[in-house]
């Protein structure tokens, strides 16, 4: 398994390059969360990757895989900005929880996490460009954040990011409502009950 050692932004507005930049982050986060890291990718390498993430931090505390977000179509911008922000925060929060010693070596990490969790896009779970499939992306976002224990972190300290905590509580209530009413199928007939169950559980519901 070959995993990225640093996070790098795409330099061109090219969908494949943007997707690859985001995909490498999410692949590493998944391997980290599932304890599937190769033997040569230890705490120091994880901390090095975390340090490189800080270079992709935007002024509002969010993260992105491309600098000029206004050049991107709405759906591509969602992947390159919001999903990268959620993945970056999940990675950094997990690093801090699992390897606190190495995380402590990243200067200002507490404030980076705090400002990221409070960034406007972190609490935005609306996907108007996705229509009826928006709920699928909501579930994906929740599961991504839960891989870094973000919902649990906010359960313990809601003041860390009040708007994100409120948004996640609203999603938990909506997922539970769908499960209780049996309203778990999309128009295409696909039943997302198992995913709603996982997402609600990840949110403590």
Wavefront OBJ file of the C-alpha trace (Angstrom):
o trace
v 0.000 0.000 0.000
v 1.444 3.363 -1.055
v 0.110 6.330 0.899
v 0.879 10.019 0.508
v 3.472 11.467 2.882
v 2.427 15.086 2.307
v -0.757 16.868 1.307
v -0.407 18.830 -1.909
v -2.937 21.041 -3.652
v -3.742 20.567 -7.311
v -2.103 23.321 -9.348
v -4.553 23.161 -12.238
v -8.323 23.268 -12.565
v -8.469 19.717 -13.800
v -11.052 17.351 -12.319
v -8.779 14.296 -12.271
v -5.988 16.195 -10.518
v -8.412 17.701 -8.004
v -9.994 14.319 -7.306
v -6.556 12.733 -6.873
v -5.440 15.427 -4.416
v -8.565 14.877 -2.317
v -8.492 11.105 -2.742
v -4.982 10.721 -1.356
v -6.031 12.465 1.872
v -9.123 10.319 2.252
v -7.218 7.110 1.492
v -4.722 7.892 4.250
v -7.492 8.812 6.699
v -9.310 5.554 5.954
v -6.171 3.475 6.467
v -5.433 5.360 9.694
v -8.985 4.922 11.010
v -9.103 1.223 10.131
v -5.623 0.487 11.499
v -4.347 -0.548 8.062
v -1.265 1.645 7.875
v 1.858 -0.070 6.520
v 4.699 -0.712 8.951
v 6.772 2.132 7.494
v 4.022 4.691 8.147
v 4.171 5.382 11.865
v 3.354 8.286 14.205
v 6.180 10.485 12.906
v 4.999 10.084 9.305
v 1.422 10.830 10.352
v 2.578 13.967 12.147
v 4.553 15.001 9.072
v 1.445 14.636 6.942
v -0.527 16.620 9.504
v 2.064 19.381 9.324
v 1.715 19.519 5.543
v -2.065 19.866 5.872
v -1.603 23.153 7.647
v -0.170 24.626 4.449
v -3.526 23.989 2.762
v -5.411 25.910 5.431
v -7.474 28.835 4.211
v -8.007 32.193 5.934
v -11.329 31.088 7.436
v -9.771 27.941 8.902
v -11.091 25.541 6.262
v -8.975 23.417 3.919
v -9.010 22.835 0.180
v -7.228 20.921 -2.545
v -7.308 23.908 -4.918
v -6.606 27.571 -4.236
v -9.074 29.292 -6.553
v -12.375 27.728 -5.516
v -14.447 30.228 -7.486
v -13.150 28.677 -10.690
v -14.819 25.345 -9.889
v -18.305 24.028 -10.591
v -20.470 23.636 -7.482
v -20.155 19.844 -7.209
v -16.385 19.913 -7.776
v -16.020 22.753 -5.267
v -17.864 20.643 -2.691
v -15.347 17.819 -3.102
v -12.328 20.123 -3.226
v -13.355 22.249 -0.268
v -15.976 20.919 2.136
v -15.054 17.249 1.903
v -11.361 18.122 2.102
v -12.112 20.247 5.178
v -14.006 17.409 6.871
v -11.301 14.881 5.989
v -8.490 17.177 7.139
v -10.208 17.882 10.444
v -10.943 14.200 10.976
v -7.302 13.359 10.309
v -5.940 16.046 12.641
v -8.397 15.215 15.432
v -7.590 11.511 15.151
v -3.867 12.236 15.151
v -4.260 14.292 18.308
v -6.320 11.565 20.012
v -4.208 8.566 18.970
v -0.714 10.084 18.950
v -0.845 13.095 21.302
v 2.920 13.240 21.685
v 3.593 13.602 17.977
v 0.597 15.919 17.539
v 1.998 18.196 20.240
v 4.970 18.817 17.962
v 2.732 20.521 15.393
v 2.836 24.182 16.331
v -0.591 25.692 16.946
v -2.524 22.492 16.218
v -5.194 23.170 18.858
v -6.048 26.501 17.256
v -5.940 25.014 13.750
v -8.490 22.382 14.766
v -10.642 24.911 16.598
v -10.744 27.376 13.700
v -11.359 24.558 11.221
v -14.283 23.163 13.191
v -15.687 26.693 13.394
v -15.188 27.498 9.709
v -18.479 28.210 7.882
v -18.161 25.275 5.497
v -17.599 22.734 8.288
v -21.207 23.127 9.477
v -22.749 23.311 6.004
v -24.388 19.988 5.168
v -26.595 21.312 2.374
v -25.985 19.959 -1.120
v -28.460 21.722 -3.446
v -26.525 20.603 -6.511
v -27.189 16.965 -5.589
v -30.986 17.085 -5.442
v -32.537 13.987 -3.864
v -29.085 12.422 -3.418
v -28.020 15.171 -0.995
v -28.732 12.906 1.968
v -26.150 10.415 0.673
v -23.500 13.119 0.888
v -24.715 14.075 4.348
v -24.192 10.499 5.497
v -20.777 10.425 3.832
v -19.760 13.644 5.582
v -20.886 12.338 8.975
v -19.016 9.055 8.557
v -15.932 10.971 7.448
v -16.019 13.196 10.534
v -16.689 10.214 12.785
v -13.511 8.519 11.540
v -11.701 11.280 13.430
v -13.993 11.108 16.484
v -15.215 14.656 15.768
v -18.832 14.048 16.923
v -17.553 12.565 20.196
v -15.174 15.491 20.624
v -18.101 17.903 20.326
v -20.234 15.831 22.672
v -17.539 16.381 25.297
v -17.072 20.067 24.459
v -19.932 21.643 22.508
v -18.403 25.108 22.929
v -15.491 24.042 20.741
v -17.683 24.482 17.643
v -21.314 25.335 18.521
v -22.588 25.675 14.948
v -21.105 22.345 13.859
v -22.484 20.667 16.983
v -25.974 22.028 16.233
v -25.769 20.936 12.589
v -24.715 17.414 13.569
v -27.511 17.199 16.150
v -30.018 18.172 13.452
v -28.659 15.499 11.116
v -28.854 12.896 13.886
v -32.512 13.769 14.470
v -33.242 13.588 10.738
v -31.516 10.229 10.295
v -33.391 8.851 13.302
v -36.689 10.218 11.924
v -36.081 8.491 8.595
v -35.251 5.207 10.284
v -38.285 5.358 12.583
v -40.651 6.194 9.716
v -39.123 3.791 7.210
v -38.382 6.694 4.861
v -34.979 5.349 3.902
v -35.233 4.835 0.142
v -34.178 7.277 -2.546
v -36.261 7.810 -5.662
v -34.138 5.202 -7.434
v -35.386 2.630 -4.908
v -32.048 2.156 -3.159
v -32.521 1.566 0.558
v -30.022 3.512 2.663
v -31.250 2.247 6.038
v -27.897 0.588 6.889
v -26.022 3.821 6.152
v -28.508 5.923 8.131
v -28.074 3.494 11.016
v -24.269 3.803 10.863
v -24.427 7.589 10.644
v -26.914 7.906 13.509
v -24.759 5.607 15.635
v -21.662 7.661 14.784
v -23.534 10.720 16.051
v -24.487 8.962 19.270
v -28.096 8.320 18.283
l 1 2 3 4 5 6 7 8 9 10 11 12 13 14 15 16 17 18 19 20 21 22 23 24 25 26 27 28 29 30 31 32 33 34 35 36 37 38 39 40 41 42 43 44 45 46 47 48 49 50 51 52 53 54 55 56 57 58 59 60 61 62 63 64 65 66 67 68 69 70 71 72 73 74 75 76 77 78 79 80 81 82 83 84 85 86 87 88 89 90 91 92 93 94 95 96 97 98 99 100 101 102 103 104 105 106 107 108 109 110 111 112 113 114 115 116 117 118 119 120 121 122 123 124 125 126 127 128 129 130 131 132 133 134 135 136 137 138 139 140 141 142 143 144 145 146 147 148 149 150 151 152 153 154 155 156 157 158 159 160 161 162 163 164 165 166 167 168 169 170 171 172 173 174 175 176 177 178 179 180 181 182 183 184 185 186 187 188 189 190 191 192 193 194 195 196 197 198 199 200 201 202 203 204 205
